[in-house]
Amino acid sequence: MDPLISRAAGHIGLSLPQLYQLLPSELTLWVDPYEVSYRIGEDGSICVLYEAKPHQHHHHQQPGSYGGMLTCKNQMMLGRASPSKNYIMTVSS
């Protein structure tokens, strides 16, 4: 268990046994610049939890943008390839 995940769980009142009970046994979570993704199981689909664009001088949302939140459905519709795995965290019980 990644220490940052267990600390975050503690901040919201979850114990480690509760956290292990709530999370899938083969969860892989990784953080790339401007993107957080996960996969459940070795052969599971990759889903993007959060995606943002680098800060720009204007704050207007681009047409067709998903506001930084991509679901697996939106990801499939965009034809997204697998993200790079620069930072990987695996949870196993």
Secondary structure by P-SEA (a helix, b strand, c coil): ccaaaaaaaaaacccaaaaaaacccbbbbbbccccccccccccbbbbbcbbbcccccccccccccccccccaaaaaaaccccccccbbbbbcc
